[in-house]
Amino acid sequence: MRVLGVIPARLGSTRLPNKPLQLLAGAPLVTRVVARVRELGLVDELVVATDSEVVAEVVRATGGYAVLTRPEHESGTDRVAEVAARNEFRGYDIIANVQGDEPFLSRDALAGALGRVAAGDPIGTVAAPLAAHEAGEPSRVKVVTDAAGRALYFSRAPIPAWRSSAEPPARLWWQHLGVYAYTPAALARWATLAPTALEQAERLEQLRPLAHSMTIGVARLEWPAEPGIDTPEDLRRAEARWPRQEEAR
């Protein structure tokens, strides 16, 4: 199967202004993500989709491929869908969306999302075990699934809620990671759907297809994942982890 990889990179993030251009170990975050996805070797073509000429120039200056998209998109998936609909990017079997704040993305994570689509799900994504003390952090998006690994709901709240005074069991909470895979048809349909109240309340784009009865398959990783970079504190943590991460590769 031929896979198109797209990294949506919006300049106007509210929680971390100018996020794609924030420096991580001396390089713009968006270029760190591009380098990581290339290193994984799971996509046939990789493009950054951005609303900013500045971001596009930074990507191109480091040998990456970037295209400009409309600025009014509600979500990263809407931006990915615009790119995938262009004639130059048609003919792929799966489109992978790696959010532009995932410099620590693992091969298992991207392979897991792609694997769910290859196995028949229209949309695939990934979750990793989340420690109890992190479950209450709004920047750590939680997901609950059915027995077949299909998403039931995503939330910034700690779902499920643990109501007992006893110690919660291991792997009660699962953190959603910023990677998706779609069939071209599912991606095109997602982009035609109107934003929903749940999506806008949680600021989570994946609640839109769920509200419209689309299936999202969730691959589970065996080990906790390095979180994406969503806030200034996340960036500080990533900066502190970077030398250790590089040595581990």
C-alpha positions as a Markdown table, in Angstrom:
| # | Residue | x | y | z |
|---|---|---|---|---|
| 1 | Met | 0.0 | 0.0 | 0.0 |
| 2 | Arg | 1.2 | 3.5 | -0.9 |
| 3 | Val | 1.1 | 5.9 | 2.0 |
| 4 | Leu | 1.1 | 9.7 | 1.9 |
| 5 | Gly | 2.3 | 11.4 | 5.0 |
| 6 | Val | 1.0 | 14.9 | 5.9 |
| 7 | Ile | 2.2 | 17.0 | 8.8 |
| 8 | Pro | -0.3 | 19.8 | 9.5 |
| 9 | Ala | 1.5 | 22.8 | 11.0 |
| 10 | Arg | -0.7 | 25.8 | 12.0 |
| 11 | Leu | 1.1 | 28.9 | 13.1 |
| 12 | Gly | -1.7 | 30.3 | 15.3 |
| 13 | Ser | -1.7 | 27.8 | 18.2 |
| 14 | Thr | -3.3 | 29.3 | 21.3 |
| 15 | Arg | -1.6 | 27.2 | 24.0 |
| 16 | Leu | 1.8 | 27.5 | 22.5 |
| 17 | Pro | 2.1 | 30.5 | 20.1 |
| 18 | Asn | 4.1 | 30.0 | 16.9 |
| 19 | Lys | 4.4 | 26.3 | 17.9 |
| 20 | Pro | 5.9 | 25.0 | 14.6 |
| 21 | Leu | 8.8 | 27.5 | 14.9 |
| 22 | Gln | 9.5 | 27.0 | 18.6 |
| 23 | Leu | 13.1 | 25.6 | 19.0 |
| 24 | Leu | 13.7 | 22.1 | 20.2 |
| 25 | Ala | 17.4 | 21.4 | 20.8 |
| 26 | Gly | 18.2 | 24.3 | 18.5 |
| 27 | Ala | 15.9 | 23.4 | 15.5 |
| 28 | Pro | 12.3 | 24.5 | 14.7 |
| 29 | Leu | 9.8 | 21.9 | 16.1 |
| 30 | Val | 8.3 | 21.3 | 12.7 |
| 31 | Thr | 11.6 | 20.3 | 11.2 |
| 32 | Arg | 12.2 | 17.9 | 14.1 |
| 33 | Val | 8.9 | 16.2 | 13.3 |
| 34 | Val | 9.7 | 16.0 | 9.6 |
| 35 | Ala | 13.1 | 14.4 | 10.4 |
| 36 | Arg | 11.4 | 11.9 | 12.8 |
| 37 | Val | 8.8 | 10.8 | 10.3 |
| 38 | Arg | 11.4 | 10.4 | 7.6 |
| 39 | Glu | 13.5 | 8.3 | 10.0 |
| 40 | Leu | 10.6 | 5.9 | 10.6 |
| 41 | Gly | 10.5 | 5.0 | 6.9 |
| 42 | Leu | 6.8 | 4.2 | 6.8 |
| 43 | Val | 5.5 | 6.8 | 4.3 |
| 44 | Asp | 6.2 | 7.0 | 0.5 |
| 45 | Glu | 5.9 | 10.8 | 0.4 |
| 46 | Leu | 5.9 | 13.4 | 3.1 |
| 47 | Val | 4.5 | 16.9 | 3.0 |
| 48 | Val | 4.0 | 19.7 | 5.5 |
| 49 | Ala | 0.6 | 21.4 | 5.2 |
| 50 | Thr | 0.7 | 24.9 | 6.6 |
| 51 | Asp | -1.1 | 28.3 | 6.6 |
| 52 | Ser | 2.2 | 30.2 | 6.9 |
| 53 | Glu | 4.7 | 31.1 | 4.3 |
| 54 | Val | 7.3 | 31.4 | 7.1 |
| 55 | Val | 6.7 | 27.8 | 8.2 |
| 56 | Ala | 6.8 | 26.7 | 4.6 |
| 57 | Glu | 10.2 | 28.4 | 4.0 |
| 58 | Val | 11.7 | 26.9 | 7.2 |
| 59 | Val | 10.7 | 23.4 | 6.0 |
| 60 | Arg | 12.0 | 24.0 | 2.5 |
| 61 | Ala | 15.3 | 25.4 | 3.8 |
| 62 | Thr | 16.0 | 22.0 | 5.5 |
| 63 | Gly | 15.1 | 20.0 | 2.4 |
| 64 | Gly | 11.5 | 19.3 | 3.3 |
| 65 | Tyr | 8.4 | 19.6 | 1.1 |
| 66 | Ala | 5.7 | 22.1 | 2.2 |
| 67 | Val | 2.5 | 23.4 | 0.6 |
| 68 | Leu | 0.3 | 26.3 | 1.6 |
| 69 | Thr | -3.3 | 25.6 | 2.7 |
| 70 | Arg | -6.2 | 27.8 | 3.4 |
| 71 | Pro | -6.0 | 29.6 | 6.8 |
| 72 | Glu | -9.6 | 29.0 | 7.9 |
| 73 | His | -9.5 | 25.3 | 8.6 |
| 74 | Glu | -11.1 | 24.1 | 11.8 |
| 75 | Ser | -8.6 | 21.3 | 12.4 |
| 76 | Gly | -5.5 | 19.6 | 11.3 |
| 77 | Thr | -7.5 | 16.9 | 9.5 |
| 78 | Asp | -9.3 | 19.6 | 7.5 |
| 79 | Arg | -5.9 | 20.8 | 6.4 |
| 80 | Val | -4.7 | 17.3 | 5.6 |
| 81 | Ala | -7.9 | 16.7 | 3.5 |
| 82 | Glu | -7.2 | 19.8 | 1.4 |
| 83 | Val | -3.8 | 18.5 | 0.5 |
| 84 | Ala | -5.0 | 15.0 | -0.2 |
| 85 | Ala | -7.6 | 16.3 | -2.6 |
| 86 | Arg | -5.1 | 17.9 | -4.8 |
| 87 | Asn | -4.3 | 16.1 | -8.1 |
| 88 | Glu | -0.6 | 15.8 | -7.3 |
| 89 | Phe | -1.4 | 13.8 | -4.2 |
| 90 | Arg | -4.0 | 11.5 | -5.5 |
| 91 | Gly | -3.5 | 7.7 | -5.9 |
| 92 | Tyr | -2.4 | 6.9 | -2.4 |
| 93 | Asp | -4.1 | 4.0 | -0.5 |
| 94 | Ile | -3.7 | 5.5 | 3.0 |
| 95 | Ile | -3.1 | 9.1 | 4.2 |
| 96 | Ala | -1.2 | 9.4 | 7.4 |
| 97 | Asn | -1.6 | 12.6 | 9.6 |
| 98 | Val | 1.3 | 13.1 | 12.0 |
| 99 | Gln | 0.5 | 16.2 | 14.1 |
| 100 | Gly | 3.3 | 18.8 | 14.0 |
| 101 | Asp | 4.0 | 18.5 | 17.7 |
| 102 | Glu | 5.1 | 14.8 | 17.8 |
| 103 | Pro | 8.9 | 14.8 | 17.6 |
| 104 | Phe | 9.2 | 11.7 | 19.7 |
| 105 | Leu | 6.7 | 9.6 | 17.6 |
| 106 | Ser | 7.6 | 5.9 | 17.7 |
| 107 | Arg | 7.6 | 3.6 | 14.8 |
| 108 | Asp | 5.1 | 1.4 | 16.6 |
| 109 | Ala | 2.7 | 4.3 | 16.9 |
| 110 | Leu | 2.7 | 5.2 | 13.2 |
| 111 | Ala | 2.7 | 1.5 | 12.2 |
| 112 | Gly | -0.2 | 0.9 | 14.6 |
| 113 | Ala | -2.4 | 3.6 | 13.0 |
| 114 | Leu | -1.6 | 2.4 | 9.5 |
| 115 | Gly | -2.2 | -1.1 | 10.6 |
| 116 | Arg | -5.8 | -0.4 | 11.7 |
| 117 | Val | -6.6 | 1.0 | 8.3 |
| 118 | Ala | -4.8 | -1.8 | 6.5 |
| 119 | Ala | -7.0 | -4.2 | 8.5 |
| 120 | Gly | -10.2 | -2.5 | 7.4 |
| 121 | Asp | -10.9 | 0.4 | 9.6 |
| 122 | Pro | -11.7 | 3.7 | 7.8 |
| 123 | Ile | -9.7 | 5.7 | 10.3 |
| 124 | Gly | -6.9 | 4.5 | 12.6 |
| 125 | Thr | -5.1 | 6.1 | 15.5 |
| 126 | Val | -3.1 | 5.1 | 18.5 |
| 127 | Ala | -3.2 | 5.1 | 22.4 |
| 128 | Ala | -0.5 | 4.4 | 25.0 |
| 129 | Pro | -0.8 | 3.5 | 28.7 |
| 130 | Leu | -1.2 | 6.7 | 30.9 |
| 131 | Ala | -0.1 | 6.9 | 34.5 |
| 132 | Ala | -2.8 | 7.7 | 37.1 |
| 133 | His | -1.1 | 10.9 | 38.2 |
| 134 | Glu | -1.2 | 12.2 | 34.6 |
| 135 | Ala | -4.8 | 11.3 | 33.9 |
| 136 | Gly | -6.1 | 14.6 | 35.2 |
| 137 | Glu | -3.9 | 16.7 | 32.9 |
| 138 | Pro | -6.1 | 18.3 | 30.1 |
| 139 | Ser | -3.2 | 18.3 | 27.7 |
| 140 | Arg | -3.1 | 14.5 | 27.9 |
| 141 | Val | -6.1 | 13.4 | 25.8 |
| 142 | Lys | -7.7 | 10.2 | 27.0 |
| 143 | Val | -9.6 | 7.6 | 24.9 |
| 144 | Val | -11.9 | 4.7 | 25.8 |
| 145 | Thr | -12.6 | 1.9 | 23.4 |
| 146 | Asp | -14.9 | -1.1 | 23.0 |
| 147 | Ala | -13.7 | -4.7 | 23.1 |
| 148 | Ala | -12.7 | -4.5 | 19.4 |
| 149 | Gly | -10.5 | -1.5 | 19.9 |
| 150 | Arg | -12.9 | 1.0 | 18.3 |
| 151 | Ala | -13.1 | 4.4 | 20.0 |
| 152 | Leu | -16.1 | 5.2 | 22.1 |
| 153 | Tyr | -15.0 | 8.7 | 23.2 |
| 154 | Phe | -12.0 | 11.0 | 23.6 |
| 155 | Ser | -11.7 | 13.6 | 26.3 |
| 156 | Arg | -9.4 | 15.9 | 28.1 |
| 157 | Ala | -11.2 | 14.8 | 31.3 |
| 158 | Pro | -9.9 | 11.7 | 33.1 |
| 159 | Ile | -12.1 | 9.0 | 31.5 |
| 160 | Pro | -13.0 | 6.6 | 32.9 |
| 161 | Ala | -13.7 | 8.3 | 36.2 |
| 162 | Trp | -12.3 | 6.2 | 39.1 |
| 163 | Arg | -14.8 | 6.4 | 41.9 |
| 164 | Ser | -13.3 | 3.9 | 44.4 |
| 165 | Ser | -11.0 | 4.8 | 47.3 |
| 166 | Ala | -8.9 | 1.7 | 46.3 |
| 167 | Glu | -5.8 | 2.0 | 44.1 |
| 168 | Pro | -6.9 | 2.0 | 40.4 |
| 169 | Pro | -5.9 | -1.0 | 38.3 |
| 170 | Ala | -3.0 | -0.7 | 35.9 |
| 171 | Arg | -3.7 | 0.5 | 32.4 |
| 172 | Leu | -7.1 | 2.0 | 33.3 |
| 173 | Trp | -6.3 | 5.2 | 31.4 |
| 174 | Trp | -5.1 | 5.4 | 27.8 |
| 175 | Gln | -3.5 | 8.5 | 26.2 |
| 176 | His | -4.4 | 9.3 | 22.6 |
| 177 | Leu | -1.4 | 10.2 | 20.5 |
| 178 | Gly | -1.3 | 12.7 | 17.7 |
| 179 | Val | -1.3 | 10.4 | 14.7 |
| 180 | Tyr | -4.0 | 9.3 | 12.4 |
| 181 | Ala | -4.4 | 7.2 | 9.3 |
| 182 | Tyr | -7.3 | 7.3 | 6.9 |
| 183 | Thr | -8.6 | 5.8 | 3.7 |
| 184 | Pro | -9.0 | 8.6 | 1.1 |
| 185 | Ala | -12.8 | 8.1 | 1.2 |
| 186 | Ala | -12.9 | 8.5 | 5.0 |
| 187 | Leu | -10.7 | 11.5 | 5.0 |
| 188 | Ala | -12.8 | 13.2 | 2.3 |
| 189 | Arg | -16.0 | 12.4 | 4.2 |
| 190 | Trp | -14.6 | 13.7 | 7.5 |
| 191 | Ala | -13.8 | 17.0 | 5.8 |
| 192 | Thr | -17.4 | 17.5 | 4.6 |
| 193 | Leu | -18.8 | 17.1 | 8.1 |
| 194 | Ala | -19.8 | 20.1 | 10.1 |
| 195 | Pro | -18.0 | 20.7 | 13.4 |
| 196 | Thr | -20.0 | 19.4 | 16.4 |
| 197 | Ala | -20.7 | 20.8 | 19.9 |
| 198 | Leu | -18.5 | 18.1 | 21.5 |
| 199 | Glu | -15.6 | 18.8 | 19.2 |
| 200 | Gln | -15.8 | 22.5 | 20.0 |
| 201 | Ala | -16.2 | 21.9 | 23.8 |
| 202 | Glu | -13.2 | 19.6 | 24.1 |
| 203 | Arg | -11.2 | 21.2 | 21.2 |
| 204 | Leu | -10.7 | 17.6 | 19.9 |
| 205 | Glu | -11.2 | 17.2 | 16.1 |
| 206 | Gln | -11.7 | 13.4 | 16.4 |
| 207 | Leu | -15.0 | 13.8 | 18.1 |
| 208 | Arg | -16.5 | 15.1 | 14.8 |
| 209 | Pro | -16.4 | 11.7 | 13.0 |
| 210 | Leu | -17.4 | 9.9 | 16.1 |
| 211 | Ala | -20.5 | 12.1 | 16.4 |
| 212 | His | -21.3 | 11.2 | 12.8 |
| 213 | Ser | -21.0 | 7.4 | 13.4 |
| 214 | Met | -17.7 | 6.9 | 11.7 |
| 215 | Thr | -15.4 | 4.2 | 13.1 |
| 216 | Ile | -12.0 | 5.0 | 14.5 |
| 217 | Gly | -9.8 | 2.0 | 15.2 |
| 218 | Val | -7.4 | 2.5 | 18.1 |
| 219 | Ala | -4.1 | 0.5 | 18.2 |
| 220 | Arg | -2.7 | 0.1 | 21.7 |
| 221 | Leu | 1.0 | 0.4 | 22.5 |
| 222 | Glu | 2.6 | -1.7 | 25.1 |
| 223 | Trp | 4.5 | 1.1 | 26.8 |
| 224 | Pro | 3.8 | 4.7 | 27.8 |
| 225 | Ala | 4.7 | 7.1 | 25.0 |
| 226 | Glu | 6.5 | 10.4 | 25.0 |
| 227 | Pro | 3.8 | 13.1 | 25.0 |
| 228 | Gly | 3.4 | 15.6 | 22.2 |
| 229 | Ile | 4.2 | 19.3 | 22.7 |
| 230 | Asp | 1.1 | 21.2 | 23.4 |
| 231 | Thr | 2.1 | 23.8 | 26.0 |
| 232 | Pro | 5.2 | 25.8 | 27.1 |
| 233 | Glu | 5.7 | 23.2 | 29.9 |
| 234 | Asp | 5.6 | 20.4 | 27.4 |
| 235 | Leu | 8.3 | 22.2 | 25.4 |
| 236 | Arg | 10.5 | 22.5 | 28.5 |
| 237 | Arg | 10.1 | 18.8 | 29.3 |
| 238 | Ala | 10.9 | 17.9 | 25.7 |
| 239 | Glu | 14.1 | 20.0 | 25.8 |
| 240 | Ala | 15.2 | 18.3 | 28.9 |
| 241 | Arg | 14.5 | 14.8 | 27.4 |
| 242 | Trp | 16.0 | 15.4 | 24.0 |
| 243 | Pro | 19.6 | 14.3 | 24.7 |
| 244 | Arg | 18.4 | 11.1 | 26.3 |
| 245 | Gln | 16.0 | 10.4 | 23.4 |
| 246 | Glu | 18.7 | 10.9 | 20.8 |
| 247 | Glu | 21.1 | 8.5 | 22.7 |
| 248 | Ala | 18.3 | 5.9 | 22.8 |
| 249 | Arg | 17.8 | 5.8 | 19.1 |
